[in-house]
């Protein structure tokens, strides 16, 4: 019995930390089966975003948005997700238009600001 408890300890601690720090398992689905599917999917999504962001930055400092009333050393998950969106969206969504009639020239600064705003709003 003790051996089984020790083997399960790492898994229990992981789920406890995920609940405390990420707010996972607070979903409001109608069935327990839906919750059992959602939690592993959220853990997988969190892991993918973390790995992609780490590879994207490759030795660069994490961009951290600061507020006057609060300081932090690392970005939040939502900030990391928004930074990843900012990197991915221009290359996938805005890279090719179907014809010249679909192309509208806007200043680069305006385009970058638009992508940044949408990435944090999504």
C-alpha angles and dihedrals in degrees: 000000000000091000091054090048092051092049091051095044096088091051093048092048090049093053091045091053091046091052093047100043105027102029093234119163093039092105119135102218122150097240139041089233090061090052090049089055097042099054096057090044091053091048090050092048092049090050093049094049090048094049093045092049092048091051092045093055097041101182097337121120116267110254106240123192109219130201123205092241097045136042129192137175099218133037121254120247091257090053091049091049091049091050089051090050090050089055098044104039100063092050096047108027104032103031102093131030121197094234143353089264088065093055119096118179114224130168114274092235091056092047093050091048091049092052091047092051093047093046092057093041096052 
